[in-house]
């Protein structure tokens, strides 16, 4: 899943890290583009829900 990025394979601090990339390489399956998409999307969804409840 992490391809040639060794720290993600060997460092226990990254054991539960799942990256959600913007897009993927068609032949290799390697994650490309931004990998921080989910955090911002989740934040905006929470803000919209909080505003809607008021």
Backbone torsions as a table, in degrees:
resi	resn	phi	psi	omega
1	UNK	NA	-36.4	-177.9
2	UNK	-96.7	-0.2	177.5
3	UNK	61.5	-129.7	-175.3
4	UNK	-88.7	9.2	-178.5
5	UNK	-83.6	88.2	-172.1
6	UNK	-55.6	-40.9	-177.0
7	UNK	-58.0	-30.7	-179.7
8	UNK	-72.2	-21.8	178.8
9	UNK	-88.0	-31.4	-169.4
10	UNK	-110.0	-26.7	-176.0
11	UNK	-85.0	121.5	-179.0
12	UNK	-63.7	-19.1	177.8
13	UNK	-67.6	-20.4	-179.8
14	UNK	-102.6	10.0	-173.0
15	UNK	-58.3	-36.8	-177.4
16	UNK	-106.3	12.8	-178.6
17	UNK	-78.9	124.0	174.3
18	UNK	-120.2	119.4	-179.9
19	UNK	-93.4	137.6	176.4
20	UNK	-113.1	98.6	-175.8
21	UNK	-81.3	159.6	179.7
22	UNK	-65.7	-40.3	176.7
23	UNK	-157.1	172.0	-173.8
24	UNK	-128.4	151.5	175.9
25	UNK	-68.2	128.0	-174.9
26	UNK	-63.4	-34.1	-177.8
27	UNK	-93.9	-38.8	-174.6
28	UNK	-95.9	-22.7	-177.4
29	UNK	78.1	6.4	-179.7
30	UNK	-70.6	139.0	177.8
31	UNK	-68.9	132.9	-179.5
32	UNK	-128.9	163.4	178.9
33	UNK	75.6	-167.5	-176.4
34	UNK	-64.7	138.8	178.6
35	UNK	-109.6	6.8	-176.0
36	UNK	-108.2	21.1	-175.4
37	UNK	-61.7	-43.7	-173.0
38	UNK	-64.0	-38.7	-178.4
39	UNK	-60.9	-48.8	-179.3
40	UNK	-67.4	-39.4	178.7
41	UNK	-63.2	-42.4	178.2
42	UNK	-64.1	-39.7	178.9
43	UNK	-63.4	-46.4	179.6
44	UNK	-62.8	-41.1	178.0
45	UNK	-61.2	-42.5	178.5
46	UNK	-65.1	-41.1	178.2
47	UNK	-63.9	-41.9	178.5
48	UNK	-63.8	-40.3	179.2
49	UNK	-66.8	-40.6	179.4
50	UNK	-64.6	-41.6	179.2
51	UNK	-67.7	-38.2	-178.4
52	UNK	-66.2	-33.3	-178.4
53	UNK	-70.0	-21.8	-175.4
54	UNK	-77.2	NA	NA
